[in-house]
C-alpha cells in the first residue's frame, strides 16, 4: 500500500551493529504530530537526504507492506524546498 503524508524531518543517521564485521545501516526519522516513524534506507538514499535540516517540513511517499510477521516500510520519495528523489 502506498501512503503519502506531510512529516517533519528529524534526521538521518548511519549506524553499525556491535557485531564484528557487520555492515552499516541507515535510518531516517520522520515526525507526524507525536508519532515518530523510523525507516531503514539504503546508502544512496541516506546520502541524498542526510543534509536536510532537522524539523524541515517534507512531503513523503512510503510503501507499506504488512504480512503476518512484520510490517515493512520503504521510503520512496522525500520532497521539500529542494526536490529529493530516494528510490
C-alpha positions as CSV (number, residue, x, y, z in Angstrom):
1,X,0.0,0.0,0.0
2,X,1.3,3.4,-0.9
3,X,1.0,6.3,1.5
4,X,1.7,10.0,1.1
5,X,2.0,12.4,4.0
6,X,3.4,15.5,5.5
7,X,6.1,14.9,8.1
8,X,8.8,16.9,9.9
9,X,12.3,15.5,9.0
10,X,14.1,14.6,12.3
11,X,17.3,13.4,10.7
12,X,19.2,10.5,9.1
13,X,21.9,8.5,10.8
14,X,24.5,5.9,9.8
15,X,24.9,3.2,12.4
16,X,26.7,-0.1,12.8
17,X,25.9,-3.1,14.8
18,X,28.2,-4.1,17.6
19,X,28.8,-7.5,15.9
20,X,32.3,-7.7,14.4
21,X,32.3,-7.5,10.6
22,X,28.7,-6.2,10.4
23,X,27.7,-3.8,7.7
24,X,26.5,-0.2,8.4
25,X,22.8,0.5,8.2
26,X,21.0,3.8,7.7
27,X,17.9,5.1,9.4
28,X,15.7,8.1,8.6
29,X,13.4,9.5,11.4
30,X,10.2,11.4,10.5
31,X,7.7,13.1,12.9
32,X,4.0,13.4,12.3
33,X,2.1,15.0,15.2
34,X,3.5,13.0,18.2
35,X,4.3,9.8,16.2
36,X,7.9,9.1,15.1
37,X,8.5,6.8,12.1
38,X,11.9,5.2,11.6
39,X,12.6,3.9,8.1
40,X,15.7,1.9,7.1
41,X,17.1,3.2,3.9
42,X,20.0,2.3,1.6
43,X,23.3,4.2,1.4
44,X,22.4,6.3,-1.7
45,X,19.1,7.4,-0.1
46,X,20.9,8.3,3.1
47,X,23.4,10.4,1.1
48,X,20.6,12.3,-0.7
49,X,18.7,13.3,2.4
50,X,21.1,13.4,5.3
51,X,21.7,17.2,4.9
52,X,18.1,18.2,5.1
53,X,17.9,20.5,8.2
54,X,16.1,19.0,11.3
55,X,12.4,19.8,11.7
56,X,12.1,20.7,8.0
57,X,8.6,20.0,6.7
58,X,8.7,17.4,4.0
59,X,6.2,15.5,1.8
60,X,7.0,11.8,1.9
61,X,5.8,8.9,-0.2
62,X,6.0,5.5,1.6
63,X,5.3,1.9,0.5
64,X,4.0,-0.2,3.4
65,X,3.9,-4.0,3.2
66,X,2.1,-5.9,6.0
67,X,2.4,-9.6,6.4
68,X,1.7,-11.9,9.4
69,X,5.2,-11.5,11.0
70,X,6.3,-8.0,10.1
71,X,5.5,-4.6,8.7
72,X,7.9,-3.2,6.1
73,X,8.1,0.5,5.3
74,X,10.0,1.7,2.3
75,X,10.8,5.3,1.7
76,X,10.0,6.1,-2.0
77,X,10.4,9.9,-2.2
78,X,11.1,12.9,0.1
79,X,10.4,16.4,-1.2
80,X,10.9,19.8,0.4
81,X,12.3,23.1,-0.9
82,X,14.8,21.1,-2.9
83,X,13.4,18.0,-4.6
84,X,15.0,14.8,-3.3
85,X,14.4,11.5,-5.1
86,X,15.2,8.5,-3.0
87,X,14.3,5.3,-4.8
